[in-house]
């Protein structure tokens, strides 16, 4: 059992995951529509990634994004404290 003062649930400022998909898409001149078709998923899925509005990271979607955009995970996702 974890002590209360060492449990991660008690940490209030543990940082944030930021998505940089919008920047990559702008630099490569790719629209959300064309990307959603290229990775075979719904527009709404790409739109959430584009707007940095996802709660859980889908590894399959992330792999497809990296493959189509010819980039690495670290190009799309960053952690900030």
Beta strands, then each sheet from edge to edge (+ up, - down):
strand 1: 16-19
strand 2: 77-80
sheet 1: 1+ 2-
end
